[in-house]
Amino acid sequence: MANGRGLARLQVRILGIVQGVGFRPFIYRLATDLGLKGWVRNDGDGVTIEVEGPHDLLLSFLERIPKEKPPPAFIYTLDHRFLPPAGYSTFEIRKSASQGPPKVWILPDLATCEACQKELLDPSDRRYLYPFINCTHCGPRFTIIEELPYDRPRTSMKRFLMCEDCRREYEDPKDRRFHAQPNACPVCGPHVELWHKDGTVIARRHEAIVGAVKALQEGHIVAVKGLGGFHLMVDATQEPGVAELRRRKRRPFKAFAVMYPGITSLRRHVHVPPYAESLLRSPQAPILLLPRTQAGWEEIAPSVAPKSPYLGVFLPYTPLHMILLAELDRPVVATSGNLTDEPIVTDEQEALEKLGTLADVLLVHNRPIVRHADDSVLHFLLKPEVKPQMLRRARGYTPLPVLAPRRLPPIVALGGHLNVTLAVTRDREIILSQHLGDMETFEARKTYRKTLEDFLRLFEIRPELVAHDLHPAYFTSQVAQEFDLPRIAVQHHHAHLAACMLENELSGETLGLTWDGTGYGPDETVWGGEFLLGDPASYQRVATLWPFRLPGGERAIKETWRTALSLLYEAFEGEVPTDLPLFEEIPAEKIARIVQLLQKGVRSPITTSMGRLFDGVSAILGISYLNTHQAQSAQLLEYAAWEHPEVALELPLPLRDTDPIRLDWRPMVRAVVEDLRKGTPVEVLASAFHHALVRASLEVARRIQCSQVVLAGGVFCNRFLTEGILETFWPEGFRVFVHSQLPPTDGSLAAGQAWVAAHQKEMSSH
């Protein structure tokens, strides 16, 4: 509404990622550039702006906000209204208002921006080689915030009093560091120290980094406190050091990630297409799985990623990492600073206790980490089109919410048992936690409880409903019992179906190929090779694998030769063929004991798990007899298939007209044994196994006649299989959707549980 002089007041309300990204300084500059008066401030709901001036300039102001906003900012909603002028004489940034529950989105931690990198390496700059340089476009956010709104006194930077120079930048609306909450310099900010593993200080400040570089050059293992926790680092080109790290960390096979000084050295060891380079250099700076070059095989220590055609690679994303890698000038293993199956360590005193046996020295700093965040991991689906796919969602992405198409009741969703995340809902937002790992240890469970309390407090969620996995023995299901609230137990694979539908904004009847290692079925058997027809409200199981047993239960998950024996026993009706490689590798008395379990049907739960089928076939082919980590045997089977990707022979995998339809793998196992006897290469059979699953799945889809299909569950981390289904289904008229920003693993379960629970609550209220 304008007055007689043509002046008006515009009030703007913005929800989204607008705190900690230089949004208020941007608004200040935009308003003053247009000669407008008024104010801007953060509040519990986002950002509120009032500007006053000629009507045409107010419209220009409104139009320019989304076009010129800071790159890390994300606007969810922008509402505005015109009001009578209030007579403002200046434009100012007002103090944050903290009344009411927070509705802002917290920004993830962001990799060091180009402007800060330039200053970091400029000898004339006052922050030259300062390992905590940052601005409103980069640096820590999620890992330093204690409460909202996001202001310095509510972060772990509150203990560092800004010097005059930093304060001047912080208060200057024209400066890149205006209201950059972690703003600091060598005079007033955090600093690094190099510690012996007994806690003795060896060196401080830059000399500490020089000392850490020397230790790495000599092949020692260095624990480095980073953004969201510690890394264990060792020279990736020195086999003795990498092998020693494996021994100390008790991680015999799972690949280590490698951090490179820069894109040039990274290109030497992996193939980097343009779409991968842009992601490596992005503010998220994730680990990417990329195919090796010949030099990547020859120059990287064999123990870094045994037998893998890929390397998990990333670039330094903090100034500390940048200085360290620039001084060293060679790639380093940079793996989570923890014992296997325990959470990443975040505190230097805890590091002395837990990493002192793993590392030779520790490079630490005195900026507290409020909450841990592992590195995120992605790979690329290449067919029928290039698409990044999340494998582990943490640093750079958490806690960005998944947006539901409608408002949800306040729900807390607790996830599963492996690759766990939890989630809370707020309006349309499903806010997922960072990757919390497997709930196998006391330490992991303690961290889970801490994160749950943290999320409920930080986002001020008062849940009305608890969603959890159907499995009654899961730790997360037991936590659900502690809430004095209505609870909804969500079947594991239904949650997978719902999560993939949610991410792809799908509605209506959907066929879900939900394939993984373990999920508790309503019939109290172990599901995992399921075709579910339904939506987030309900489902029916329309097809599954022919069932088999897991002799020894949980032990069969790790000792995959047991599953191979089970498949052979079932396929050959008790007459197990003994002329296979596994009979040369596994002692005869062990085999005899497992066959006895199968004959008696004791301690051998029934399963339809696709993940376990992969394990068993991998062992039958002599590729892998053990899982020292969750997917070892299945990964090695996929790697073998890539050696011979074309269809060289067809293995039978018929459908049985039962209810549900059964994919009968028994003829396939018999054919595999026969082909092995003929000398057919293992790689050809590994490829044929994948192709058989693709063909059988297509036949199921034709019978069900549902054109909308989703692929969800950890088995679809397998790119050979996923691309095979996508390429085969699309020409037949099926619309097939996969995960991209959520992982296909159990890391997406909490989002699916929340989406199912919201639908079921809505149904029960009608």
RANORQUI-V772480 format. One record per pair of residues at least 24 apart in sequence whose C-alpha atoms are under 7 Angstrom apart, sorted by the first residue. I is the first residue (numbers start at 1). J is the second residue. Records with the same first field share a line. If there is no record, write none. Layout:
I = J, J
This chain:
1 = 82, 83, 84
2 = 84
3 = 84
6 = 54, 55
7 = 52, 53, 54, 55, 85
8 = 52, 53, 54, 55, 82, 83, 84, 85
9 = 50, 51, 52, 53, 82, 83, 84, 85
10 = 50, 51, 52, 58, 80, 81, 82, 83
11 = 49, 50, 51, 80, 81, 82
12 = 48, 49, 50, 78, 79, 80, 81
13 = 47, 48, 49, 78, 79, 80
14 = 46, 47, 48, 75, 77, 78, 79
15 = 45, 46, 47, 75, 76, 77, 78, 104
16 = 46, 74, 75, 76, 77, 104, 105
17 = 73, 74, 75, 104, 105, 106, 107
18 = 46, 47, 73, 74
19 = 150
20 = 136, 150, 180
21 = 70, 72, 73, 136, 137
22 = 70, 136, 137, 180
23 = 70
24 = 93
25 = 173, 178
26 = 69
28 = 173
29 = 174
32 = 91
37 = 88, 89, 90, 91
38 = 88, 90, 91, 92
39 = 91, 92, 93, 94
40 = 92, 93, 94
41 = 93, 94, 95, 96
42 = 96, 97
43 = 96, 97, 98, 149
44 = 97, 98, 99, 100, 101, 102, 103, 104, 149
45 = 102, 103, 104
46 = 103, 104
52 = 85
72 = 137
98 = 149
101 = 460
102 = 148, 459, 460
105 = 400
106 = 142, 399
107 = 141, 142, 399, 400
108 = 141, 142, 395, 396, 397, 398, 399
109 = 139, 140, 141, 142, 143, 395, 396
110 = 138, 139, 140, 283, 284, 396
111 = 138, 139, 283, 284, 285, 317, 318
112 = 138, 139, 317, 318, 319
113 = 137, 138
127 = 185, 186
129 = 323
130 = 185, 186
131 = 319, 320
132 = 319, 320
133 = 184, 185, 319
134 = 183
135 = 176, 177, 180, 183
136 = 176, 177, 180
140 = 227
143 = 228, 369, 370, 371, 372
144 = 369, 370
145 = 370
146 = 370
147 = 458
151 = 181
152 = 181, 182
156 = 367, 368, 370
157 = 182, 367
160 = 188, 189
161 = 188
162 = 188
163 = 187, 188
190 = 365, 366, 367
191 = 365, 366
192 = 363, 364, 365, 366
193 = 363, 364, 365
194 = 362, 363, 364
195 = 361, 362, 363
196 = 360, 361, 362
197 = 352, 356, 360, 361, 362
198 = 352
199 = 352
209 = 324
212 = 363
213 = 324, 327, 328
220 = 360
221 = 359, 360, 361
222 = 359, 360, 361, 362
223 = 337, 359, 361, 362, 363
224 = 362, 363, 364
225 = 363, 364, 365
228 = 346, 369, 371, 372, 373, 374
229 = 344, 345, 346, 372, 373
230 = 336, 337, 344, 345, 346
231 = 334, 335, 336, 337
232 = 334, 335, 336, 337
233 = 332, 333, 334, 335
234 = 332, 333
235 = 331, 332, 333
236 = 300, 301, 304, 331, 332, 333
237 = 299, 300, 301
238 = 301
239 = 301, 302, 303
242 = 303, 304
243 = 303
248 = 358
249 = 339, 340, 358
250 = 340
251 = 340
252 = 628
253 = 306, 628
254 = 305, 629
255 = 304, 305, 306
256 = 304, 305, 333, 335
257 = 312, 313, 333, 334, 335
258 = 312, 313, 314, 331, 332, 333, 334
259 = 313, 314, 315, 316, 331, 332, 333, 334
260 = 314, 315, 316, 325, 330, 331, 332
261 = 315, 316, 322, 325, 326, 329, 330, 331
262 = 315
268 = 293, 295, 296
269 = 293, 295, 296
270 = 296
280 = 314, 315
284 = 396, 397
285 = 314, 315, 317
286 = 314, 375, 376, 377, 378
287 = 312, 313, 314, 375, 376, 377, 378
288 = 312, 313, 314, 377, 378, 379
289 = 313, 378, 379
336 = 374
341 = 438, 440, 441
342 = 441, 443, 444
343 = 443, 444
344 = 372
346 = 372
373 = 434
374 = 435
381 = 719, 723
383 = 723, 727
384 = 726, 727
388 = 740
389 = 739, 740, 741, 743
390 = 740, 741, 742, 743
391 = 743, 744
392 = 435, 743
393 = 434, 435, 742, 743
394 = 434, 435
398 = 432, 433, 434
399 = 431, 432, 433, 434
400 = 431
401 = 429, 430, 431, 432
402 = 429, 430, 431
403 = 428, 429, 430
404 = 428, 429, 502
408 = 758
409 = 758
410 = 461, 462, 463, 464, 465
411 = 463, 464, 465, 466, 754
412 = 463, 465, 466, 467
413 = 466, 467, 468, 750, 753, 754
414 = 467, 468, 476, 750
415 = 468, 469, 476, 749, 750
416 = 469, 476, 746, 749
417 = 474, 475, 476
418 = 746
419 = 746, 747
420 = 746, 747
421 = 747, 750
422 = 750
423 = 750, 751
430 = 751
432 = 751
435 = 747
439 = 475
467 = 753, 754, 757
468 = 753
470 = 520
471 = 520
488 = 757
490 = 753
491 = 521
492 = 519, 520
493 = 519
494 = 539
495 = 749, 752, 753, 756
496 = 712, 713, 749, 752
497 = 712
498 = 535, 536, 752, 755, 756
499 = 748, 749, 751, 752
500 = 710, 712, 738, 739
508 = 535
509 = 533, 534, 535
510 = 534, 535, 706, 708, 709
511 = 706, 708, 709, 710
512 = 709, 710, 711
513 = 710, 711, 712
514 = 711, 712, 713
515 = 610, 712, 713, 714, 715
516 = 609, 610, 611, 713, 714, 715
517 = 609, 610, 611, 612
518 = 609
525 = 606, 607
526 = 606, 607, 608, 609
527 = 607, 608, 609
528 = 608, 609, 610, 611
529 = 608, 609, 610
536 = 755, 756, 759
537 = 756, 759, 760
541 = 660
542 = 660, 661
543 = 660, 661, 662
544 = 608, 660, 661, 662, 663
545 = 608, 662, 663, 664
546 = 608, 662, 663, 664, 665
547 = 606, 607, 608
548 = 606, 607, 608
549 = 604, 605, 606, 607
550 = 604, 605, 606
551 = 594, 597, 598, 603, 604
552 = 603, 604
553 = 603, 604, 605
557 = 627
558 = 626, 627, 628
559 = 625, 626, 627
560 = 615, 616, 619, 625, 626, 627
561 = 616, 619, 625
562 = 594
563 = 612, 616
564 = 616, 617, 619, 620
567 = 616
571 = 666, 667, 669, 670
581 = 622
582 = 619, 620, 622
611 = 715
621 = 682
637 = 686
638 = 718, 720
640 = 683, 686
641 = 683, 684, 686, 687
643 = 683
644 = 683, 684, 687
645 = 687
647 = 688
648 = 684
649 = 688
650 = 688, 692
651 = 688, 689, 692
652 = 692
653 = 692, 696
690 = 721
694 = 724, 725
698 = 729
707 = 733, 734, 735
708 = 734, 735, 736
709 = 734, 735, 736, 737
710 = 736, 737, 738
711 = 737, 738
712 = 738, 744
713 = 744, 745, 746
714 = 744, 745, 746
716 = 744
717 = 744
